[in-house]
Amino acid sequence: MALAGGGGRRFSRDTRGPQIRINHRIRVPEVRVVDADGSNLGVLSTEAALRRAQEVGLDLVEVNPKATPPVCKILDFGKYKYEEKKRAREAKRKQTIVEVKEIKLRPKTDDHDIDTKVRAARKFLEAGNKVKIVCRFRGREITHPERARMQLDALTQKLEDLANIEQRPIMEARTMAVLVAPKPVVFQRLASERAQRERERAKSGDKGPLEQEHDEDLEDDEDLEDDEDEDDEDEDDSGESGAEEAS
């Protein structure tokens, strides 16, 4: 066992997620192979599957490691990773993330400030966010909750073209709050605007940062393969040194 400060090999925690095994990283004796055209080649030895992939200038990629034997496909791994990342980006772009924004006021907030609060609430709603309007009581103000309810009702009436009341005014400790959410028409407009931006980007030929990352991904793959090779060499060296010590 290596002592602290000795010449033993240092181990660090690998923070990378599960890696897809390709080519020489596939170390099971046999695999079920799907050809580049989608046809099933059946169960082959891993060496034979690798030769088949090399003959057509492609990679042997493990797509289902939990199967028995594991399922591998012959394909262009760089293109495969690019398409996977592109699909993930598209799915993320289509997601609608709804946040809850909070607007605070007092029972004595004047009409001018109420209008400012309304403009802020409309901006949040138009961006697809929910809005929680909180009226906070101080001192003896809590003895007149009807004043806060009037404030909240007046404010929500000015938002009724954009929002539905999701939670009617309720008391929460020394506050009264109402929660409003954008109407479906708001989400439809946001989706339409997002689709329009996508069409304009596609029409202008702007491929965005995804294309720029393609080459970087390929470089990362090469670096990863180099790391794997170094790990293999280290394992061989450690095995040989262990054998020499045992002798």
N, C-alpha and C positions, 0 to 999 in steps of 0.2 A: 504494500500500500504506500502511495507517495506521501511524503511528509510535507508540511507547510513550508514553502520556500524552496522545495526541492525541484528537481528537473522533471517531475512527473507531468503528464499531459493535463492541461487545464480544461475543465468542462464548463461551458456557459449554457444558460437556459436559452433554448431556441424559441424566440417569440413569433416565428412565422407559423402560419396556420398549416393545416394538412397539405402536403405537397402531392400533386398528381405525379404518379410514377410513369416514366416514359423510357423507352429503349433499354439501355443497360441497367437502369434502376429497377426493372421488373425482374425479380429474382426467383419467382416460382418456377417449377420445372415445366409446366404446361399451361396454356391459356386458351380460351375460346376466342376466336378471331373473327372480327367483322371487317370485310374488305372496304377499300375507299369508296366503292360504288354502292355500299350497303349490303352486299351479299354476304351470307354466312359461310365462312370457310371451315367451320367446325373447330374441334379441339386439335391444336398443334403444339409441338414442343416450343418453348419460348425461343430457342435458337432458330428454329425454322420460321417462326413468325417474324423475328427480327430480320432474317434474310429477305423475306417477302417484302417487308417495308422498305429495306434498303434498295431492293431492285427497282422500286418505283420512285425512289427519292423522297420518301415520306417517313413519318415517325410511327412507332408502335406506342399507343397511348392506352393506359389502363383506365377504362371508363366505369367499371363496376368491380371494385376490389373485393366486395363481400360475396360475390357469386362463387360457385365451386364448379370448375376452376374459374378464376377471375376473367372477366370479359375485357378484351382489348380491341381497339379499333385502329386501323391504319389510316392516318390522316396527317395534315400539315399542322403541327402543334402550335406554331406561331399564329397561324390564322385562327385556329381553334380558340386560343386564349383571347385573341382580339375580339372574336365574335361573342364570347362569353362576357367579356367586359362591356361590350357594346349593349348587349341585352340587359345587363344589370343597370347600366346607365339609363337606358330607356325606361326600365321599370321604375327606377328612382325618380326620373323626371316626371313620370305620370302620377306619382303619388301626391296626394293632397294632404299636407300637414296642417292641421288646425291647431292653433295656439289660442289660449285664453288671455286676452289683454284686460287689464284692470283700469278703470277710470274712477277717481275718487272725487267726492263732493261733500258738501255740508248742507244741513237743512236750511241754512241762511245764505247759500250761494246765490248771487244775484243773477239776473237774466243774461247779462253780457257774458259772464263766465259759463253759464249753462250753454250758450251758443258755442263757445269754444270747446266745451266738452262734447257737444253734439258733433262738431266737425271732426274731432279726434276719433270719436266712436265710428263715424261713417267711414273714415279712412281705414280703420282696422277691419270693419266689416267688408268693405270693398276688396281688401286683400285676402278675404277668406277666413278671417279669424273670428272666434267668438269674443264677446265683450261682457265682462262682469262690471256692473256699475254699482259702486259701493258708496252709500251715504253714511258718514261717520258722525256719531253724536258726541258732544262734549258737555260735561256738567249736567245741568238740568234740561238740556235739549232732549234727552231721552224720554222725558215725560210727555213729549208731543210727537209721537211717531207718525201721526197723520201728516205732519209737515214734510217728513222725509218721503212718505209714500206719494205725496203730491209731486214732489220733485222728480221722483223716479218715473211716475206715470207720464209726466209732461215730457221727460226726456225720451222715453221709449216710444211715445206717439210720434216724435220727430224722426224716428228710425224705422217706422213700420213699413216703409217701402222697401227697405233692405233686409230687415231682420224679423225673425219670429221669436217670441218670448219662450225660452226654454225652461226657465225657472222663475216663477213670479216672486215679487218682493217678499222676503222673509227676514226675520230678525236673526242676527248672528252676533251674540254678545252685545257690544255697544255699536253695532252697525246694522243697517238694513241694506240688502243686496238683491239685485235682479240680474239674471243671466240671459243674454240674447245671442242668437246664432244666425249666421247669414241664411237667407232664403236660397232654395235650390237654383234660382235664376242666377245668383251670384257665382256659384260654382260652375254653372254652364258657361257663363261669360268668361271666367278664368280659363276653363278648358279650351274654349274657342280661341282665346288670345294666345294660349300656349301652342296650340296647333298651328296658328297663323305664323308664329315666330319660327316654328320648325320648318314650315313650307318655305318661308323667306330665306332661312339659312341654307336649306337644300338647293333652292333656286340660285342663290348667290355663289354656291360652291364652297361655302365656308364649312369645313369639316370639323371645326372646333378642336379642342385639345385632345380628343380621342385619337386622331390620326397621329399626332405628335408623340403620343405615348406608345404607339405601336412598336416603333423601333426601340424605344426604351425597354419595353417588355421583352423584346427579343434579346437585347443585351443582358437583361436580368436573367433570362433563361440560360444564356451561355455562362454567366457568372455562377448560377446555381449548379450547372453541370460541373464546372470546374471545382466548386466546393465539394460536390459529391465525390469527384475523383480523388481530391485530397483526403477526404474522410476515408475512402477505400484504402488509399496508400497508408494512412496512419494506422488503420486497423490491421493491415498486413504487417506493418513494421512492429506494432505492439505484439502481434502474435509470434513473430519471429524472435523478438527479444525475450518473450516469455519462455519460448522453447529453449533458447540458449541458457537462460538462468536455470531452467529445470535440469539441463544436462550438466 
